[in-house]
């Protein structure tokens, strides 16, 4: 099945890339979740607009990505959320919450789509989150989730 990615998918590619995947993976996972659209000649014309949007959000050079990664290394990010009596959160911490907490901690402005949360954060404590700054540069942030 031939698809056009609309979002970055680890191991497959970046937005605007035309990929070939197995039918079930594309039909049952990528297309329903909005990660890709089916390839057609009409959709091929959308590739340029997707790539322009990606270029406007993307960090231009590896050097600037490394500079942002260095700023993130020394950053102390604390996120206050509502919790129950046993330290479990009401809901989960999202990538947008983390991006806002980094900005509040005088960190760089991060795109929430670049933040990768391994397992959902549903408990109080310190959790490690990775940020893809560039195709060659990624950084790790320790997020301290505390009760509000």
URHUHU-V591745 format. One record per helix or strand. SS is the DSSP state (~ for helix, > for strand). FROM is the first residue (numbers start at 1). TO is the last residue. If there is no record, write none. Layout:
ss = {SS	SS}
from = {FROM	FROM}
to = {TO	TO}
//
This chain:
ss = {>	>	>	>	~	>	~	~	~	>	>	>	~	~	>	>	>	>}
from = {2	9	13	18	23	36	41	46	62	77	83	88	95	112	115	121	125	138}
to = {5	9	13	20	30	38	44	57	73	81	83	93	104	114	116	123	132	147}
//
